[in-house]
Amino acid sequence: MPESSSTRSVRRSPALRTALSAIPPYAPGRRASSDLTAALASNESHFAPLPSVQQVVQNAARTVNRYPDMTSTRLREEIGAFLQTDPGHIAVSPGSVGALQQLMTSFCDEGDEVVFAWRSFEAYPILVQLAGARPVPVPLTADEEHDLDAMAAAITDRTRMVLLCVPNNPTGVGMTQADLVAFLDRVPPTVLVVVDEAYAEYVDSPGHAAALSLLDDRSNVCVLRTFSKAYGLAGLRVGYAVGPAHVADGLRRAALPFGVSAPAQEAAIASLAAAEELRARVTALVRERRRVVEAVRDQGWSVPDSQANFFWLRANGRPLSRLLTAFDDAEILVRPFADEGIRITLADRATNDRVLRVLSDVRRGAEL
């Protein structure tokens, strides 16, 4: 029997890379279907962009018929002034995850290895495999911390990069400066250590890791930052990397041309200028974080210390289905991670109280 045209078409279609079959799609947090739904599944800011930034975005929208500055010159200069760093050491990207993808493109060849903690940011293994490299996940400690001893031991001659998510997503656990320095001392100088500081603005723990302070003395450290979280610009996609000049140059070479829009660049510049507004907002959220975590612990839940804009409910080997159903019934979207735990983004006090009521009701109703 002759082949049908549809059969011939399928057999002659261009083939996807074989690596794609092993890569799970990135699963974003669910979106709210109504104004009554509390969207706490994604670690975006619950609050609108800073008031002084919103007008800048509207004005910048008038020029979207023009291509943006491809190298984000003004924004890199403003970031440099903000961090007291040479703009030549900065590369702007579509969110910090964009910088991470550019790093993979710049440093990883087929068969190279990238070491990272797990569980951590879900994009890590995806981006590693897309680059043709091999992901090397290292389990977190029982306290949800990076197991830095095990990560150091996992480095081989094939390791090109180590990823540290500080504070870690989804657990919210931070890292001390002393532990970071001790770890870096064990990493070969040919291995790039990328410190992902997407939640840096929310950190209030004394002695917490400050990777930017190490850049002058370390030629193999790169720090990622973003405007998506504390600054409330997740929808505009703008972040940046800071590192040695040759690393930043490699990122700019690997970047998608015109990948960061003009409104995004202008909004980021305005956000840096609104430091006092941001400080007030972050201070309020950190205060609310302390209140919520203490209340959740008082109910009997297991919650590690968080240095981010979310907190992590450990599953401790118990099924999460009852709790997830309770949140769904209350129109609260949270983020489950298999049967390991649930991440809940912090919001305003009234919304956080809705979360506390659900947790209290489930706790009283039955043990998970």
Protein Blocks (a to p, Z undefined) as FASTA:
>chain_A
ZZdfklmmmmmpccddfklmmpccdddddddfbfklccfkbccdfbdcdfklmmmmmmmm
mmmmpccdfklmmmmmmmmmmnopafklpccdehjklmmmmmmmmmmcghiacddddddd
fklmmmmmmnopacddddddfkopacfklmmmmpcfklmbdcddddddfklpacdfklmm
mmmmmpcfkbccdddffklmmpcbehiacfklmmmmpckbccdddfklmnopmmnopadd
dddfklmmmmmmmpcehkbcfklmmmmmmmmmmmmmmmmmmmmmmmmmmmmmmmmmmnop
acdddfbfbdcddfklpafklmmmmmmmnopacddehjlbccdddddfklmmmmmmmmmm
mmmmpcZZ
